[in-house]
Amino acid sequence: MLTILDVVRRTTSFFEKCGVPQPKLDAEWIIAHSLNLARMDLYLQFERPLEEAQLAPIRKLVKRRGAREPLQHLIGFVDFAGLRITCDKRALIPRPETEEFTEILYDEFATKPPQRILDLGTGSGAMALAFAKIFPSAQVVATDISSDALLLAQENAANNKLSDKVSFRLGNWFESLQKNEPAFDLIASNPPYLSNQEWECSQPEVREHDPKLALVSENEGCDLLLHILTASKQHLNPGGLLAMETGELHHELLIEKAREKGYSNARGMRDLSKKPRFFLANQPQEIANT
């Protein structure tokens, strides 16, 4: 009879042959999920033998992961900024870099929390819900062009008991904002920024399972970044912050265009892996006197 440790080892070996990026970690997640355990609990039960009835659902998930279906779709969720976010084909899977992004923005507003926040292209709602949690006094507006993604975001809000904290609106970028909508202290977005070539060369988990609409932009991935940069100017309060997750080669152009548009303190930031990842720029304070 196979033990949990036997299954972890065999699954890890199989995933290695299939090219799964984190074979041991994914093996542990799938086995723990199938046995209704926390992943770390596996280490306390490695010698536990498994019945055939317990192995059958593990084998099904292992086969799907070996075919490069995303782990998050198999277990149905990802933990993000202290929230449990449901994941499926309706929206992009929240990445660790985006969680890091929310931490950076929390630090940016450490002394004066934002009162109004706009999350453009909210997808699963992960970032908007993280803002609602870390800035509990803020009004958060989250927009998306996909009705399916917006439904998923609303489900995640309900599951995390944050439905009353976020206003979800269907529309393309700024289109769902009302005519006399008050300006925002923070406009944040993780927009599509991959080029078509980058998307075609991406891992199967991304290319075959994430919605292309949430990933790819024209003009080498720059079009939507530049659109948001331009349009945000009229929706930011004096001193307000525009923050975007970007591709690695976009910062020089974005900084140049931000200065042309009249932003202040335009800067790029690197993620924990030292890759250029985040772009920030402020609405000048003096706009209040114009």
Order of alpha helices (4+ residues) and beta strands (2+ residues): alpha-alpha-alpha-alpha-beta-beta-alpha-beta-alpha-beta-alpha-beta-beta-alpha-alpha-alpha-alpha-beta-alpha-beta-beta
